[in-house]
Amino acid sequence: MIESARRSECEEIQVAPLGEPDENPERSAEQAALFAEKRWLKILAGYRQPRAGRSAFELAVTVVPFALFWAAAWAAVHYSFWPGLILVLPAAAFLLRLFMIQHDCGHGSFFAHRRVDDWVGRTIGILTLTPYDYWRRAHAEHHASAGNLDERGVGDIETLTIAEYNALSRWGRLGYRLYRNPIVMFGIGPAWLFLFKQRLPFGMMRSGALPWVSTMATNLAIAVAAALLIWAIGIIPFLLVHLPIVLLAGAAGVWLFYVQHQFEETHWSKEPDWQFQHAALHGASHYDLPPVLRWITGNIGIHHVHHLSSRVPYYRLPEVLRDHPELADIGRITLMESLRCVKLVLWDEQTKRLVSFRDAARLATAR
């Protein structure tokens, strides 16, 4: 099943008719829904072609402002104008946007030229502290298995079912509660991930040379770039400017990844019920952000469409919603609604929704 999903992720699957309607009405409804979702693969194929000029423009209007805001923040430190450190906020926003470009490069959707995409992604990875080839492989696993309860663990936010959580020891439950605590998830977690965890190919230690080459080469490039900047401006200004930029961008990135899959009506299932198309469309949210945030985040909030067809460039995702407005309400959550997603931590296999620890305890009492 996962291998089939990987083929789907590469947009290579063949969409076949479902055959004659079944006499069972429920089964017919399921087949009709599955047919509708399979139809989207053909529809979205028309949006997969990037525009080289637009891609180059998107890269330029992200790199240049990032460099300018970074330099302005350093100038504020150099001239002891400490209020100027507020400029790390827009710098972090543009670093986040650079990561979204790296993300599209990983899917081969930014320039649609694998060598160009890979080298742009690897270069950006030096700024985002993310080894590109290692991350690309882990992220492909995430796309291939998102929403599959039998294939959790690679590139995902750890999510337990109520039964799995109840089966843990007292210390195991405490560990899961700490992991799911917002301070850990969005504060300590991003710092650990971007500064330390990605310095080694955790999860792929025995997966061949590529993850090691990717991480070690990126580490070396980061060290060289950092050494040159420290030599030019000094270690304290470098840390005062770059460290908060990386941590703020990392926290925002983790939040986006979290809320795009951790919402109440998301989808999880086990094989053989798990189907790639259904999990992609209903297991990822449409995070309907205000226009400025939508631009800064590279339209990643249109995540259900992205999971259904990852080869669509991020700047063409709004075209999909414009041309097919029926997709806009699937999994839609607003900025205010997303804040309530933080408390959703356990999957209830009976009601098919994410619930809080308190709701899980209440359900256990009721049952």
N, C-alpha and C positions, 0 to 999 in steps of 0.2 A: 504493500500500500504506500509506504513512504517513498519507494523508488518511483512509483507512478506519480506521486505528488512532485517529486523532483523534476520529472519530465514536464509536468504541468507548469512548474515554476519557470522552466526554460521556454515556455510557450511552444512546446513541441507536440502536445497531445492532439489527438484527432477527435473531433466532436462528432459523435454518431447519433442518429435518431434513436429514440427510446422504444420504438416498436409500437404495437397496438395497445390501446388503453386496457388496463387490467380491470376485471370485473369488480374487484375490491375497491370501493370508493376511496378509502384512506390511502391505499397503495397508489391509486391513480393520481391522487392529490400530491403525494410525495414525488411521483414520477414527473408530474407537470412542473413542480417546483424545481426539481433537479434539472429538467430540460431548460427552464427559464434561466437558471444559473449557468448552465453550459453555454447557452446562447451568448452570454456576456463575453465569453472568451473570444468569440468571433467579432463581436462588436468592438471590443477594446483593442483588437489587433490593428484597427484603423488609426489608433492614436500612438502607436509604438514608435513611429519614426521621429527622432529628434531633429531639430533644425540647427545646423552647425553654427550659424551666425548667432542665433538666440542663446545657445549653450555658451559660446565664447563671451557674449554680453553678460550673461548671468554670472559667469566666473569673475569677470572684470569688476562688476558692480558689487561684488562681495569681497574680493581680495583687497581692492584699493581702499574702501572705507575701513576695513579691518586694520590695515597698515597705518592709515592716518589716525584712527582713534588710539591705536597702540602708541604711536609716536607722540600724540598729544598728551596721553596719560603719563608717559615718561617725562615729557617736558614739564608737566605739572610737578612731578617729584623732583626733577632737577632744579627747578626754581623755587622749591619749597611752597608751592601753591597747592596745599593739601586738598582743598575742595575740588581741584581738578581731577582727583582720583575717581570722581564720579564717572569719568569717561571710560572706566573699565567696564561699565554696564553696556554701552553700545558696542564696545569692542568684543565683549562676550557674546552679544547677540549676533554679530557678524561671524564670530568663530563657530557658533552653532549653525549658522547658515552654510559655512564652509563644510561642516560635517554632513549636512544634507546633500551637498554636491558630491562629497566622497561616497555617501550612501548610494546615490544614483550611479556613480562610476562603478561601484561594486556590483550593481545589477546590469552593467553594460548598457545603460539607458541614457547616459548623458551625451556622449558623442557617437554612440553606436559603432565605435571602432575600438575593439578590445584593447589594443596596445596603448592607444591614447587615453582611454578611460583608466586603464591600470596605472599608468604613470602619473596622471593627474591625481588619482586617488592616493597613490603612494606618497606623493609630494605633500598633499594636504594632511596625510596621516602624521607627518612630522609636527605640524602645528596642533593637531587635535590629540596628539600622543596615542594614536590608534594604529597599530600595525595593520596595514591595509589587507594583505593577502590572508592573514590569519583571521581578521575580523570578517572578511568576505565569505570565507568558508563557514564560519560559525553562523553568520547571518543567513546564509543559504539553508542551513539546517533548520533555523527558526522558521523560515518561510515554508519549508517542506513539511513541517510537523506542527505548525501553530494550531492550537485547539485540540490536539490529540493527547488524551490522557495517558496513552501508552508510550508516548515519545517525548516526554518532558525532559528538560535539563540542559539543552544546548541553546544559548542565546535567549533564554526566557527569564521572566520574573518567576521565581519558584512559587508555585501555587498548589496547595494541598486540598484534597477533598475533606469534607467533615469527618468521614470515617477514618481517613489516613491521619488526620490531626488527633482524633480521639485515641488512636492506637499508639501514639507516641508516648514515650516516658515523660515524666514530669519535666526533666531537663530538656527533652526534645521539644516539648510545647513551649517552654520558656525561650529556647533558641529561635523557634519560628516566630514567636511574638516579638522578639527583639529585631529579627530580620525585617519584619513587616512594620515596625515602628517608623513613623514618618521621619524622625530625626536620623535614624540609621539609613533608611531607604533613600532619602533625598539630600542628606548631609554627609554622613560618614561614607555611605555607599559610593557616590561618585568619586570622592577623593581616593578611596581604596581602588576603585576600578581603573581610573585613568592614570593615577600616579604610580600604582604598584602592580595590580593584577595583570595589566596588559604588558608588563615588562617581560613576562614569560608566557608561553602558549598553553596556559592551563586548559585542560580538557582535550588537548591535542598533542600531548607530550610524545605519544607514540604513533602519530599520524603522518610520519614521513618528514622530509627535510623542509618542505615549504613553510609550515608554521614557525619553525625555528629560524629559518632564513629571514622571514618577514619580520618577526619580532626583534631579532638581534640587529638586523640592518636598520630598522626604524629606531631602535635604542641608540645605535651609533650616530645616526643622523641627528637625533634629538640632542645628544651630548655635544656634537660638533657645533650645532646651531646655538645651543645654550652657552657654550664656552665662548663663542665669538661675541655674542651679545653681552655676556658678563665682562669680557675683556674691553668692550667698547663703552659700556655704561656703568659697570660695577654690579656686584652681586646683589646688594640691597635694593637698588632701583629695579633690577630685573625681577626679583622675587615680589616686590611690592606691586609691580604691574602685571607680570605674566601669571603668577600663581592665582590671584583672584579671578582673572579672566578665564583661565582653564577650569577652575572650580565652579564658577557661575555657569559657564556654558555646559559643563558636565552635569550639573544638577538639573538644568533645564532639559537637557537631552534625556536623562533618566526619567524625568517627569513625563515627557512626551511619550517615551516608550511604554511607561507604566499605564498611562490613562488610555492609550490606544488599544489595550487588550484587557485591562482590569476595570471593566464597567459591568453594571448589574446584569444586563441582558446579553453578555458575551456568549460565546459558544465553546463548550468542551464536550467531547464524547470519546468513546473507545471504539476500537476496530471491532467488527466490520462496519459499524454505523458511521464512523468518521469518513467524511468525503472532503477532498481538498477544496472544491469550489464553494461548498456550503460553509466550511470553516473559515475560508478567506472572507467571504461576504458578510458573515454574521459574527465572526469571532474577532473582528477588528472594527474599531469605531470610526464614525465620521465626526471628528473633533472640530466642530464648527466655530472657529476662532474669528475674532475681529480682523479686518483686512490687513492691518499693519503686522499683527502677529502671524497671520497666514503667510505673508510674504517673507518675513524673517525665518519662519520655520520651513520654508520650501514646500508649502502645501502638504506637509507630511500628515496633517490632520485628516486628509481624504484617504485614510489608511485602508479602509475596506476595498476601495478601488485599487490601491497600490498592491495589496496582497493578492487580489484577483489577477492582476496583470502587472507584475513588477517592472516590465520593460517600458512602461509608459513614463516618459520624462516628467519630473515633478511639475514643470511649468505647463504641461498639457493636461494635468489632472482637473483643473477647473473647467476645461473644455468638455470633459466627460460629464461633469455635473450639469453644465449648461445645456448640452445636447440631450442628456438623459436625466431629467430632474427627478425621476422616480427613485434614483439611487441616493438622493440627498437625505431622505428620511431614514434610511437603513442605519441603525446603530448611532443615530445622531445624538451628540451630547454637546451642550454649550460650555463656555468657560466656567460659569457659576456651578452648573451641574457637575462638572468634573471634580470640583473640590470635595464632593461627597464620596467620590470613588476611593478615597484614601482608606476608609474604614472597611472596604470590601476585601476580604482576605481569604475566604474559604469557598470552595465550590460545593454547592448542594446538588448532589446527583439526582435527587428526587424532584426538586422544583426547577432544576436546570437554570440556576442563577448563582451569582456570587453574593455571599452574605458576610456580615460582620461577625466577630467573635460573639457578641451579645445575641445576635439573631440565631447563631448556631446553637447556643446554649438554650435559647427559648424553644427552638425546634426540637431539640433533644428531649426537653421536658414534655412537650406536647405529644411526642411520639411514644 
